[in-house]
Amino acid sequence: MKSKYFIRQFYKKFKEERRNIEKGWFNKEIHTENMTNLLKEIGEESDLQVEKNGFWTLDCVYFKNRVFSKGTWPNKLEVIVEHENQGNTSYEEMCKLCYWKANLKVLITYQFPNATEHNSENLRNKWTKIIKETDSANDNFIFIIAIDTKEGEQKNFEAFEWISEKKEFIFVENKFN
């Protein structure tokens, strides 16, 4: 799955499910469940097998099965997704993504109103350092961050793609602003 395709599908699905997802914004468990269901739909609509909340602690994994004599096992991880409700605690999620092998690695997180230390730019700088330090600089990453301006207001999502040749995240697009 290509990164721009994932981003378009994410925005499309989010827009379709917006009312349901917004009901759980401020309840961590409900919001996480809503988001992982949305992510599952993206994979299934792309004709991939999907495992959520349980594949070795990854939030969502898209894969194609390979049949062996004693059953099936993922042949190759196409996309792995980590969803973290708070930008300031997403360090572990990015580290986890770096250690897995997949065609595409996605981190989705949130910036809260008046964030200074954990704003989009600072998080991208932290992720760049982690990616470089873990020898993941040639991997494909997407970083999607929802920016909260005020409680109850519509979220503004920004998407960034890791450009391995430049060793940095490049802004792709934003939606819902």
C-alpha beads as a LAMMPS data file, in Angstrom:
LAMMPS data file: protein, C-alpha beads

177 atoms
176 bonds

1 atom types
1 bond types

-500.0 500.0 xlo xhi
-500.0 500.0 ylo yhi
-500.0 500.0 zlo zhi

Masses

1 110.0

Atoms # bond

1 1 1 0.000 0.000 0.000
2 1 1 1.410 3.372 -0.959
3 1 1 1.574 6.122 1.630
4 1 1 -0.572 8.652 -0.251
5 1 1 -3.251 5.995 -0.815
6 1 1 -3.323 5.269 2.931
7 1 1 -3.601 8.973 3.738
8 1 1 -6.501 9.448 1.257
9 1 1 -8.305 6.401 2.641
10 1 1 -7.754 7.564 6.216
11 1 1 -9.247 10.982 5.489
12 1 1 -12.140 9.454 3.544
13 1 1 -12.987 6.955 6.298
14 1 1 -12.588 9.545 9.031
15 1 1 -14.978 11.875 7.237
16 1 1 -17.521 9.038 6.862
17 1 1 -17.233 8.031 10.527
18 1 1 -16.668 11.495 11.970
19 1 1 -19.851 11.738 14.067
20 1 1 -19.303 8.336 15.666
21 1 1 -15.610 8.998 16.307
22 1 1 -16.237 12.439 17.814
23 1 1 -18.560 10.909 20.414
24 1 1 -15.537 9.216 21.949
25 1 1 -12.925 11.994 21.660
26 1 1 -12.537 12.367 25.403
27 1 1 -12.836 8.711 26.408
28 1 1 -9.526 6.982 25.685
29 1 1 -10.912 3.440 25.399
30 1 1 -13.873 4.375 23.179
31 1 1 -11.751 6.633 20.968
32 1 1 -9.061 3.968 20.532
33 1 1 -11.685 1.368 19.616
34 1 1 -13.320 3.735 17.109
35 1 1 -9.970 4.506 15.489
36 1 1 -8.847 0.874 15.282
37 1 1 -12.192 -0.044 13.701
38 1 1 -11.654 2.707 11.127
39 1 1 -8.132 1.393 10.439
40 1 1 -9.454 -2.141 10.078
41 1 1 -11.929 -0.996 7.424
42 1 1 -9.138 0.619 5.395
43 1 1 -7.200 -2.646 5.282
44 1 1 -10.214 -4.814 4.511
45 1 1 -11.319 -2.516 1.687
46 1 1 -7.802 -2.882 0.262
47 1 1 -8.220 -6.688 0.168
48 1 1 -5.746 -7.278 2.976
49 1 1 -6.137 -9.402 6.071
50 1 1 -6.315 -7.215 9.170
51 1 1 -5.474 -7.910 12.777
52 1 1 -6.128 -5.216 15.347
53 1 1 -5.173 -4.924 18.999
54 1 1 -3.330 -8.122 19.448
55 1 1 -0.728 -8.847 16.829
56 1 1 2.287 -8.680 19.131
57 1 1 1.039 -5.432 20.676
58 1 1 0.685 -3.536 17.401
59 1 1 -2.567 -1.572 17.140
60 1 1 -3.347 -2.598 13.574
61 1 1 -1.564 -4.792 11.024
62 1 1 -2.408 -5.300 7.347
63 1 1 -1.005 -8.412 5.709
64 1 1 -1.438 -11.149 3.133
65 1 1 -1.620 -14.719 4.396
66 1 1 0.738 -17.412 3.308
67 1 1 -0.521 -20.952 3.555
68 1 1 1.765 -23.527 5.161
69 1 1 1.136 -27.232 5.658
70 1 1 -0.038 -26.592 9.225
71 1 1 -2.018 -23.386 8.726
72 1 1 -1.554 -19.796 7.668
73 1 1 0.784 -17.077 8.788
74 1 1 1.338 -13.559 7.540
75 1 1 3.592 -13.759 4.505
76 1 1 4.569 -10.138 4.692
77 1 1 3.400 -7.233 6.799
78 1 1 2.069 -4.648 4.368
79 1 1 1.170 -1.888 6.839
80 1 1 1.571 -1.526 10.590
81 1 1 -0.232 1.239 12.459
82 1 1 0.247 2.632 15.917
83 1 1 -2.401 4.979 17.305
84 1 1 -1.537 6.988 20.401
85 1 1 -4.068 9.256 22.077
86 1 1 -1.443 11.731 23.292
87 1 1 1.538 13.084 21.399
88 1 1 3.592 13.351 24.570
89 1 1 3.420 9.569 25.118
90 1 1 3.913 8.444 21.514
91 1 1 7.697 7.971 21.800
92 1 1 7.297 4.244 22.513
93 1 1 4.960 3.825 19.557
94 1 1 7.472 5.301 17.117
95 1 1 10.235 3.136 18.557
96 1 1 8.030 0.074 18.136
97 1 1 7.357 0.944 14.490
98 1 1 11.084 1.272 13.836
99 1 1 11.813 -2.255 14.990
100 1 1 9.187 -3.952 12.816
101 1 1 9.619 -4.766 9.145
102 1 1 6.693 -3.661 6.962
103 1 1 6.140 -1.923 3.650
104 1 1 4.524 1.048 5.401
105 1 1 4.623 2.208 9.031
106 1 1 2.018 4.666 10.302
107 1 1 1.845 6.680 13.524
108 1 1 -1.365 8.568 14.333
109 1 1 -1.392 10.879 17.348
110 1 1 -2.783 14.161 18.679
111 1 1 -1.556 17.609 19.617
112 1 1 -3.605 19.282 22.302
113 1 1 -4.451 22.996 22.508
114 1 1 -1.501 25.232 23.356
115 1 1 1.000 22.356 23.079
116 1 1 4.536 23.647 23.051
117 1 1 6.901 20.770 23.728
118 1 1 4.744 18.126 22.026
119 1 1 3.602 20.060 18.987
120 1 1 3.732 18.713 15.442
121 1 1 7.132 20.164 14.593
122 1 1 8.822 18.964 17.784
123 1 1 7.317 15.497 17.426
124 1 1 8.560 15.244 13.825
125 1 1 12.035 16.229 15.016
126 1 1 11.929 13.524 17.715
127 1 1 10.711 10.906 15.234
128 1 1 13.445 11.855 12.761
129 1 1 16.062 11.266 15.443
130 1 1 14.540 7.914 16.424
131 1 1 14.282 6.748 12.810
132 1 1 17.911 7.621 12.144
133 1 1 19.169 6.056 15.392
134 1 1 17.358 2.762 14.783
135 1 1 18.615 2.296 11.224
136 1 1 15.080 2.691 9.859
137 1 1 15.885 5.664 7.626
138 1 1 15.155 3.723 4.425
139 1 1 11.727 2.556 5.606
140 1 1 8.402 4.122 4.607
141 1 1 6.649 6.088 7.357
142 1 1 3.552 8.258 7.617
143 1 1 2.951 10.559 10.567
144 1 1 -0.631 11.810 10.977
145 1 1 -1.374 14.283 13.731
146 1 1 -4.703 15.768 14.752
147 1 1 -4.376 19.312 15.981
148 1 1 -6.824 20.381 18.686
149 1 1 -7.469 24.089 18.690
150 1 1 -10.254 24.159 21.292
151 1 1 -12.234 21.451 23.008
152 1 1 -15.292 20.592 20.961
153 1 1 -13.948 22.097 17.742
154 1 1 -13.343 20.161 14.594
155 1 1 -9.931 18.475 14.424
156 1 1 -7.411 19.488 11.797
157 1 1 -5.361 16.530 10.575
158 1 1 -1.927 16.989 9.072
159 1 1 -0.121 14.188 7.263
160 1 1 3.619 13.874 6.745
161 1 1 5.524 11.312 4.725
162 1 1 9.069 10.210 5.507
163 1 1 11.310 10.866 2.525
164 1 1 14.239 8.491 2.904
165 1 1 16.424 10.320 0.389
166 1 1 16.147 13.514 2.423
167 1 1 15.942 11.776 5.820
168 1 1 13.039 13.952 6.926
169 1 1 9.267 14.179 7.132
170 1 1 7.646 16.204 4.351
171 1 1 4.187 17.749 4.706
172 1 1 1.708 15.958 2.436
173 1 1 -1.630 17.590 3.193
174 1 1 -4.125 18.612 5.809
175 1 1 -7.830 18.036 6.048
176 1 1 -10.781 19.330 7.997
177 1 1 -9.518 22.833 8.556

Bonds

1 1 1 2
2 1 2 3
3 1 3 4
4 1 4 5
5 1 5 6
6 1 6 7
7 1 7 8
8 1 8 9
9 1 9 10
10 1 10 11
11 1 11 12
12 1 12 13
13 1 13 14
14 1 14 15
15 1 15 16
16 1 16 17
17 1 17 18
18 1 18 19
19 1 19 20
20 1 20 21
21 1 21 22
22 1 22 23
23 1 23 24
24 1 24 25
25 1 25 26
26 1 26 27
27 1 27 28
28 1 28 29
29 1 29 30
30 1 30 31
31 1 31 32
32 1 32 33
33 1 33 34
34 1 34 35
35 1 35 36
36 1 36 37
37 1 37 38
38 1 38 39
39 1 39 40
40 1 40 41
41 1 41 42
42 1 42 43
43 1 43 44
44 1 44 45
45 1 45 46
46 1 46 47
47 1 47 48
48 1 48 49
49 1 49 50
50 1 50 51
51 1 51 52
52 1 52 53
53 1 53 54
54 1 54 55
55 1 55 56
56 1 56 57
57 1 57 58
58 1 58 59
59 1 59 60
60 1 60 61
61 1 61 62
62 1 62 63
63 1 63 64
64 1 64 65
65 1 65 66
66 1 66 67
67 1 67 68
68 1 68 69
69 1 69 70
70 1 70 71
71 1 71 72
72 1 72 73
73 1 73 74
74 1 74 75
75 1 75 76
76 1 76 77
77 1 77 78
78 1 78 79
79 1 79 80
80 1 80 81
81 1 81 82
82 1 82 83
83 1 83 84
84 1 84 85
85 1 85 86
86 1 86 87
87 1 87 88
88 1 88 89
89 1 89 90
90 1 90 91
91 1 91 92
92 1 92 93
93 1 93 94
94 1 94 95
95 1 95 96
96 1 96 97
97 1 97 98
98 1 98 99
99 1 99 100
100 1 100 101
101 1 101 102
102 1 102 103
103 1 103 104
104 1 104 105
105 1 105 106
106 1 106 107
107 1 107 108
108 1 108 109
109 1 109 110
110 1 110 111
111 1 111 112
112 1 112 113
113 1 113 114
114 1 114 115
115 1 115 116
116 1 116 117
117 1 117 118
118 1 118 119
119 1 119 120
120 1 120 121
121 1 121 122
122 1 122 123
123 1 123 124
124 1 124 125
125 1 125 126
126 1 126 127
127 1 127 128
128 1 128 129
129 1 129 130
130 1 130 131
131 1 131 132
132 1 132 133
133 1 133 134
134 1 134 135
135 1 135 136
136 1 136 137
137 1 137 138
138 1 138 139
139 1 139 140
140 1 140 141
141 1 141 142
142 1 142 143
143 1 143 144
144 1 144 145
145 1 145 146
146 1 146 147
147 1 147 148
148 1 148 149
149 1 149 150
150 1 150 151
151 1 151 152
152 1 152 153
153 1 153 154
154 1 154 155
155 1 155 156
156 1 156 157
157 1 157 158
158 1 158 159
159 1 159 160
160 1 160 161
161 1 161 162
162 1 162 163
163 1 163 164
164 1 164 165
165 1 165 166
166 1 166 167
167 1 167 168
168 1 168 169
169 1 169 170
170 1 170 171
171 1 171 172
172 1 172 173
173 1 173 174
174 1 174 175
175 1 175 176
176 1 176 177
